[in-house]
């Protein structure tokens, strides 16, 4: 087996965690779970399948994941990031086993493709596949960027390559859970957009670059998107995904996915952003006070691991 450890964050993931761990076992037994005090059977299932589980209070994704990196109990050459509702395809597991030990020393990161399943259908269009994510990196050479949304692994040295095969994001929860989750995501997205303008915490993030890696390009386009007029940009983005990028070919589940994730969610973000400006204007300190009072979020907090 390859010398690789996997870090997974969990909170009430009993529907997913067994499937996730089972997909990892063909290439590693070194599975480390940082759980934010689940109240279901997540911890029991994970431990029964051989994972090491610790519990740590939730602050945000980056803080929790970097806690996992700092406290990883395994001494392996490589680390891998997985979400509990994801699983590795057998082809990717084989690729990890066969290629990881053959890589030159100057390779410190590996991108893999993620395919998203919604209503049991693969979202292959609408600019949603392939999504390239840096998910495997050499121990000591990667950290999760401190961002409120769309956190990426940042390499400190070396170059990255791409593997051929996929992991799958397939959440089994119902649509009510999905909408509630995205309502909470919208708050973080608003903070992230405001951070582009106000730089609340002065964190070091992935460099925006159109001709860089996929996450650099995504960060660049997000900055351009943030400069477009409120309420107009969600419609433009949906039309781009559904018509220009052929999301229509994803069938009825695709219509739901691209409408909900590409229009409804983006409109909700704009509505919450409008509310901030309506309530407190564009004064930086007033915005900081608003989020502390309304949401209990400190936009200037220096999270563990930041410098």
KAPE-V720588 format. One record per pair of residues at least 24 apart in sequence whose ideal C-beta (glycine too) atoms are under 8 Angstrom apart, sorted by the first residue. I is the first residue (numbers start at 1). J is the second residue. If there is no record, write none. Layout:
i=I j=J
i=I j=J
//
This chain:
i=1 j=27
i=1 j=28
i=1 j=29
i=1 j=97
i=2 j=27
i=2 j=28
i=2 j=78
i=2 j=96
i=2 j=97
i=2 j=100
i=2 j=101
i=3 j=76
i=3 j=77
i=3 j=78
i=3 j=100
i=3 j=101
i=4 j=28
i=4 j=30
i=4 j=76
i=4 j=77
i=4 j=78
i=4 j=79
i=4 j=80
i=4 j=96
i=4 j=100
i=4 j=136
i=5 j=30
i=5 j=31
i=5 j=32
i=5 j=72
i=5 j=74
i=5 j=76
i=5 j=78
i=5 j=79
i=5 j=80
i=5 j=139
i=6 j=30
i=6 j=31
i=6 j=32
i=6 j=79
i=6 j=80
i=6 j=81
i=6 j=82
i=7 j=32
i=7 j=33
i=7 j=34
i=7 j=65
i=7 j=68
i=7 j=69
i=7 j=72
i=7 j=79
i=7 j=80
i=7 j=81
i=7 j=82
i=8 j=32
i=8 j=33
i=8 j=34
i=8 j=51
i=8 j=82
i=8 j=83
i=8 j=84
i=9 j=33
i=9 j=34
i=9 j=35
i=9 j=36
i=9 j=61
i=9 j=64
i=9 j=65
i=9 j=68
i=9 j=83
i=9 j=84
i=10 j=34
i=10 j=35
i=10 j=36
i=10 j=38
i=10 j=42
i=10 j=43
i=10 j=46
i=10 j=84
i=11 j=35
i=11 j=36
i=11 j=37
i=11 j=38
i=11 j=42
i=11 j=58
i=12 j=38
i=12 j=39
i=12 j=40
i=12 j=42
i=13 j=38
i=13 j=40
i=13 j=42
i=13 j=84
i=13 j=85
i=14 j=38
i=14 j=40
i=14 j=41
i=14 j=42
i=14 j=45
i=15 j=85
i=15 j=172
i=15 j=173
i=16 j=84
i=16 j=85
i=16 j=171
i=16 j=172
i=17 j=42
i=17 j=45
i=17 j=46
i=17 j=84
i=18 j=45
i=18 j=49
i=19 j=87
i=20 j=82
i=20 j=83
i=20 j=84
i=20 j=85
i=20 j=86
i=20 j=87
i=21 j=46
i=21 j=49
i=21 j=50
i=21 j=51
i=22 j=49
i=22 j=87
i=23 j=87
i=23 j=88
i=23 j=89
i=23 j=90
i=23 j=93
i=24 j=82
i=24 j=88
i=24 j=93
i=25 j=49
i=25 j=50
i=26 j=90
i=26 j=93
i=26 j=94
i=26 j=97
i=27 j=88
i=27 j=93
i=27 j=96
i=27 j=97
i=28 j=76
i=28 j=80
i=30 j=74
i=30 j=76
i=32 j=68
i=32 j=72
i=32 j=73
i=32 j=74
i=34 j=64
i=34 j=65
i=34 j=67
i=34 j=68
i=34 j=71
i=36 j=64
i=42 j=84
i=59 j=303
i=60 j=148
i=60 j=188
i=60 j=303
i=61 j=144
i=61 j=151
i=62 j=144
i=62 j=145
i=62 j=146
i=62 j=147
i=62 j=151
i=62 j=303
i=63 j=146
i=63 j=303
i=63 j=304
i=63 j=305
i=65 j=144
i=65 j=151
i=66 j=143
i=66 j=144
i=66 j=146
i=66 j=303
i=66 j=304
i=66 j=305
i=67 j=304
i=69 j=142
i=69 j=143
i=69 j=144
i=70 j=305
i=72 j=139
i=75 j=139
i=76 j=139
i=77 j=138
i=77 j=139
i=78 j=136
i=78 j=137
i=78 j=138
i=78 j=139
i=79 j=136
i=79 j=137
i=79 j=138
i=79 j=139
i=79 j=142
i=80 j=135
i=80 j=136
i=81 j=135
i=81 j=136
i=81 j=144
i=81 j=153
i=82 j=135
i=82 j=167
i=83 j=169
i=85 j=169
i=85 j=170
i=85 j=171
i=85 j=172
i=86 j=114
i=86 j=167
i=86 j=168
i=86 j=169
i=86 j=170
i=87 j=167
i=87 j=168
i=87 j=170
i=88 j=167
i=88 j=168
i=89 j=165
i=89 j=166
i=89 j=167
i=89 j=168
i=91 j=164
i=91 j=165
i=91 j=166
i=92 j=163
i=92 j=165
i=92 j=166
i=92 j=167
i=94 j=165
i=95 j=163
i=95 j=164
i=95 j=165
i=96 j=136
i=96 j=163
i=99 j=163
i=100 j=136
i=103 j=161
i=106 j=158
i=106 j=159
i=107 j=158
i=107 j=159
i=107 j=160
i=107 j=161
i=108 j=137
i=108 j=138
i=108 j=141
i=108 j=142
i=108 j=155
i=108 j=157
i=108 j=158
i=108 j=159
i=108 j=160
i=109 j=134
i=109 j=136
i=109 j=137
i=109 j=138
i=109 j=141
i=109 j=142
i=109 j=153
i=109 j=155
i=109 j=158
i=109 j=159
i=109 j=160
i=109 j=161
i=110 j=134
i=110 j=135
i=110 j=136
i=110 j=137
i=110 j=160
i=110 j=161
i=110 j=162
i=110 j=163
i=111 j=135
i=111 j=160
i=111 j=161
i=111 j=162
i=111 j=163
i=111 j=213
i=111 j=214
i=112 j=136
i=112 j=162
i=112 j=163
i=112 j=165
i=112 j=166
i=112 j=167
i=113 j=165
i=113 j=166
i=113 j=167
i=114 j=166
i=114 j=167
i=114 j=168
i=114 j=169
i=115 j=166
i=115 j=167
i=115 j=168
i=115 j=169
i=116 j=168
i=116 j=169
i=116 j=170
i=116 j=257
i=117 j=168
i=117 j=169
i=117 j=170
i=117 j=171
i=118 j=253
i=118 j=254
i=118 j=256
i=118 j=257
i=119 j=253
i=119 j=256
i=119 j=257
i=120 j=253
i=121 j=250
i=121 j=251
i=121 j=253
i=121 j=254
i=123 j=247
i=123 j=250
i=123 j=253
i=123 j=254
i=123 j=257
i=123 j=258
i=124 j=249
i=124 j=250
i=125 j=245
i=125 j=246
i=125 j=247
i=125 j=248
i=125 j=249
i=125 j=250
i=125 j=254
i=126 j=241
i=126 j=242
i=126 j=245
i=126 j=246
i=126 j=247
i=126 j=250
i=126 j=254
i=126 j=257
i=126 j=258
i=126 j=262
i=127 j=240
i=127 j=241
i=127 j=245
i=127 j=247
i=128 j=241
i=128 j=247
i=130 j=166
i=131 j=214
i=132 j=162
i=132 j=213
i=132 j=214
i=133 j=214
i=133 j=215
i=134 j=160
i=134 j=213
i=134 j=215
i=135 j=167
i=136 j=163
i=143 j=305
i=145 j=203
i=145 j=204
i=145 j=205
i=145 j=206
i=146 j=201
i=146 j=203
i=146 j=204
i=146 j=205
i=146 j=303
i=146 j=305
i=146 j=306
i=147 j=192
i=147 j=195
i=147 j=203
i=147 j=205
i=148 j=188
i=148 j=189
i=148 j=191
i=148 j=192
i=148 j=195
i=149 j=185
i=149 j=188
i=149 j=189
i=149 j=191
i=149 j=192
i=150 j=192
i=150 j=215
i=150 j=218
i=150 j=219
i=150 j=222
i=152 j=206
i=152 j=215
i=154 j=204
i=154 j=205
i=154 j=206
i=160 j=213
i=178 j=260
i=179 j=260
i=182 j=260
i=182 j=261
i=182 j=265
i=182 j=268
i=183 j=268
i=185 j=265
i=186 j=265
i=186 j=268
i=186 j=269
i=186 j=272
i=187 j=272
i=187 j=295
i=187 j=297
i=189 j=269
i=190 j=269
i=190 j=272
i=190 j=273
i=190 j=276
i=191 j=291
i=191 j=297
i=191 j=299
i=192 j=222
i=193 j=222
i=193 j=226
i=193 j=269
i=193 j=273
i=194 j=273
i=194 j=276
i=194 j=287
i=194 j=299
i=195 j=299
i=196 j=222
i=196 j=223
i=196 j=226
i=197 j=226
i=198 j=284
i=198 j=287
i=200 j=284
i=200 j=288
i=200 j=299
i=200 j=300
i=201 j=299
i=201 j=300
i=201 j=301
i=201 j=302
i=201 j=306
i=203 j=306
i=204 j=306
i=230 j=270
i=230 j=273
i=230 j=274
i=231 j=267
i=231 j=270
i=231 j=274
i=233 j=266
i=233 j=270
i=234 j=262
i=234 j=263
i=234 j=266
i=234 j=267
i=234 j=269
i=234 j=270
i=235 j=263
i=237 j=262
i=237 j=263
i=237 j=266
i=238 j=262
i=238 j=263
i=238 j=266
//
